């Protein structure tokens, strides 16, 4: 079993293996998760201490302000998609433009967004992935206009979940095989939603549709392999999984930096190995990405 899939199986993740984030009807799992929730509370305190050590009070305050400003932008998009309305992405583009001019606050936003509760998890994950993409793409020295589109892709990459029944996304316990298939349709659903909106770039559409593809062809929805997966998607896929592994949620404490990078490196065939080495170097050398 692949290391990352094995981890999701252990902690429970509906999007990957059919477990819901919050609970199981199995008593032993409930007892184990009670311990995990206690550990998660400890992890929250430790993570906040780390943020206070790495960032100035002004950086933290400004990051919190931008997170608050972005929440209505992202949630409005999800609500409009869920109601089958055709939204404008102007507010989202304006937010990304502002995010890209925020300097060190980009890393602070990603760090703060790792503290995810059940109600805000999807929104904060999208925001954190977007911020991570900006930091990583700049380290790769990509052009700023390209970085803008990649960050936009990170912000909306899970928009297709608006088409998934809430009863499935919030289901307690293990999903059925049929329900897993429904959840795994979210990239294609998001792509169909976004391609009908005027001005959505190929970068955004590719990230939305292909962010669960893997280099060895075992991903979904199309099982693309190698060079068939664009560099933009490969960048987004690394940031997507890294944020998921390092985030603190009610059902799990975050994995450490070393644990996350080791798990991703061990997942042979999942990521572009050259880009993953570049990302690993960025995280290890940086004092603000964690």
Beta strands, then each sheet from edge to edge (+ up, - down):
end
